[in-house]
Amino acid sequence: MAHLSPAELMERLHAAREAGKEDRGNPVQLQLHRELAESCPAFAPNLLHLSRTLLVSREPVPEDGHAFAEAQRLLEQAVQLSERSAPSLVELAYLHDSIYNDFKTARPLYEEGAARALAALEDAWAGLLTSFILERQLPEALELAQRAWRVFPESARIMHRVHEARELAIAAGMLPPDPTDP
């Protein structure tokens, strides 16, 4: 069997999501997600959507909790296949927190998910600040620098960009000179 191309994967994922647009968790949506998971069991975005769909599905929930166990298995697989991405960790934490009332298991997953999301945000903001500075978009750079400074006061990368943006804004007359500069 030939592997699906990235375009085909996304097309099928969007079709499954679209099938639940008006009626989340309907049998057609569930079936489309399951078929995609069967075709490509390593496609983490679909595993996340399939697990969510299972949790909101109106299919009768067996007394043995099979739907929850299946959702947990899918989420654990998504965590592994996504190299512990923030969204997959948070989804798994949510399952433990909201479905199983297992806060002890959920909390470290939430913490790891938050840490990974913050690391990605720091990388994105450092890159965006660099872009604004290089393109001399100083109002945008200053606005983001202010936000980034509040969220990442210990980040050398962010602080370097914040100081660079301020220096350029001072040179452009947009900010008063820093009284602490010699």
SVG drawing of the C-alpha trace seen along z (x, -y; Angstrom):
<svg xmlns="http://www.w3.org/2000/svg" viewBox="-26 -62 56 65">
<polyline fill="none" stroke="black" stroke-width="0.4" points="0.0,0.0 1.4,-3.4 1.8,-6.1 -0.4,-9.1 1.2,-12.3 1.2,-15.3 -1.5,-16.9 -3.6,-13.8 -3.2,-13.5 -4.3,-17.1 -7.2,-16.7 -8.5,-13.7 -8.0,-15.4 -9.9,-18.5 -12.7,-16.3 -13.0,-14.5 -13.1,-17.8 -15.6,-19.3 -17.8,-16.2 -18.2,-17.3 -18.5,-21.0 -22.3,-21.1 -22.6,-18.0 -19.4,-17.2 -18.7,-13.6 -21.2,-12.3 -20.7,-8.7 -19.5,-9.9 -16.8,-12.2 -15.7,-9.4 -15.5,-6.9 -13.4,-9.3 -10.9,-9.9 -10.7,-6.2 -10.1,-5.4 -7.3,-8.0 -5.7,-6.6 -5.8,-3.1 -4.2,-4.5 -1.6,-6.5 -1.3,-5.5 1.7,-7.9 -0.2,-11.0 -0.3,-12.7 -2.7,-15.6 -5.4,-13.0 -4.8,-11.0 -5.5,-14.2 -8.7,-14.9 -9.8,-11.3 -9.4,-11.2 -11.3,-14.4 -14.0,-13.1 -14.3,-9.9 -14.7,-12.0 -17.6,-14.0 -19.1,-11.2 -22.8,-10.4 -22.1,-6.7 -23.2,-4.7 -20.3,-4.6 -19.7,-1.0 -19.8,-0.4 -16.2,0.9 -14.9,-2.6 -13.5,-1.4 -14.0,-4.8 -11.9,-6.5 -9.2,-3.8 -9.1,-4.2 -8.8,-7.9 -6.0,-7.5 -4.2,-5.1 -4.5,-7.5 -3.3,-10.4 -0.3,-8.5 0.6,-7.5 0.3,-11.2 2.6,-12.3 5.2,-9.8 4.9,-10.4 5.0,-14.2 8.1,-14.0 6.1,-15.2 4.6,-18.3 2.9,-20.8 -0.6,-20.3 -0.4,-16.5 0.8,-16.7 -2.0,-19.2 -4.6,-16.9 -3.4,-13.9 -3.3,-16.0 -6.8,-17.1 -8.0,-13.5 -6.5,-12.6 -7.7,-15.8 -11.3,-15.9 -12.2,-12.4 -10.3,-10.4 -10.1,-13.1 -6.4,-12.1 -4.8,-15.4 -1.6,-13.7 -0.9,-12.4 -2.3,-15.5 -0.2,-18.1 3.3,-17.0 1.8,-16.7 0.4,-20.2 3.7,-21.5 5.7,-19.9 3.2,-21.0 3.4,-24.6 7.2,-24.5 7.4,-23.3 4.9,-25.9 6.8,-28.6 10.1,-27.5 8.4,-27.6 7.0,-31.1 10.4,-32.3 11.9,-31.0 9.1,-32.6 9.3,-36.0 13.1,-36.1 12.8,-35.5 10.0,-37.9 11.9,-40.6 14.9,-40.0 12.7,-40.4 11.1,-43.6 14.6,-45.0 16.1,-44.1 13.2,-45.6 13.2,-48.7 9.6,-48.1 10.4,-49.8 6.8,-50.4 6.1,-46.6 9.5,-45.8 8.9,-48.0 5.5,-46.6 6.7,-43.0 9.8,-43.8 7.7,-45.0 5.6,-41.9 8.6,-39.6 10.5,-41.3 7.6,-40.7 7.2,-37.1 10.9,-36.2 12.9,-38.5 15.6,-35.8 16.1,-35.1 19.4,-36.4 18.2,-36.0 15.1,-38.0 16.9,-40.7 19.5,-41.2 16.7,-41.9 14.8,-44.1 17.9,-46.2 18.6,-46.4 15.0,-47.5 15.3,-50.2 18.6,-51.5 17.3,-51.8 14.1,-53.5 16.3,-56.0 18.4,-56.7 15.3,-57.3 13.9,-59.7 11.0,-57.4 12.1,-57.0 14.0,-59.3 17.7,-58.4 18.2,-55.9 19.6,-57.9 21.7,-54.9 23.7,-55.0 27.1,-56.6"/>
</svg>
